[in-house]
């Protein structure tokens, strides 16, 4: 069996960990920062934070196009550099308007970077271990989610200094860029001369394809994308309003970091346990199992507003998403050709971003009008609708449209 843990794969995972560590370092505390520093209300906080996701969403289709049409390593490094620089921009944003502009623009390089880095990860994986490798790749996200929020909350509790957190995020992002710069990305397919080509020096697409919708969005996988919107909505509400909900509704002031840590433990355990199933190609099985577990977690979170429900839901949501995410990503990639992998990656991320953006906006608006409990009941209902759609339509949609695996 081909080697999974090669040096380039480890480097891509390390860079991805840095990317998401920098991201999650700020995510749980930004609502508090906006409230305490600028006096922003709940609906304004939702509007400001949703800008990041909306911009990432707008960049995703073009990111997939550039990753599939130009040297992938070049796209990766340019995106990572821009992503890092924007963290310094938060330090210069002295008003709510300026902060909103910087935060909104920051979503652009984030959207491009996540597509580029995950596509390069697919390229450096041996074809026989791809499903399994994509599942393990997500461990770097999950470890970052486990550590970064707790670390950020600890630093803030000790220093009450948001500027320090912005500098830390900048430094960690720069480290990720340095790691990605050392990756050697080789194309596994031969070019028209019968020679192996290097994707880091030339585009992966040898013959230019006609410009069409499929260059920006994998139309063959549209229903998978629609289904993912439901699940992105749920996590968008939860991840952005968890800290305020815990503080205002449950009286938990230091539990956000613990919640994210438990969620990440669930994510990590499910990735490890699900690796064998992914290696066997049991994608629909993993997706089904993950969605049902997540539904139980989201329902428990709002139906049992106590310490048991709060922390148990974290583990269940982590376990569920850890099974569902790599399964959906692999299903989307299984519906794409080699020179459409960037587009396939961007499509699944676009769908997640649409859901996240809608969740952040709707969650803030519902919380302002009816309270956070109503917002999280909306999450549970939306998740149930997504599960129903999958079992009624999406699973069969994938089985009919998947294509033969390419090297």
Secondary structure, 3 states (H helix, E strand, C coil): CCCCCCHHHHHHHHHHHHHHHHHHHHHHHHHHHHHHHHCCCHHHHHHHHHHHHHHHHHHHHHHHHHHHHCCHHHHHHHHHHHHHHHHHHHHHCCCHHHHHHHHHHHHHHHHHHHHHHHHHHHHHCCHHHHHHHHHHHHHHHHHHHHHHHHHHHHHHHHHCCHHHHHHHHHHHHHHHHHHHHCCCCCCCCECCCCCECCCCCCCCCCCCCCCCHHHCCCHHHHHHHHHHHHHHHHHHHHHHHHHHHHHHCCCCCCCHHHHHHHHHHHHHHHHHHHHHHHHCCCHHHHHHHHHHHHHHHHHHHHHCCCHHHHHHHHHHHHHHHHHHHHHHHHHHHCCCCHHHHHHHHHHHHHHHHHHHHHHHHHHHHHHHHHCHHHHHHHHHHHHHHHHHHHHHHHHHHHHHHCCCCCC
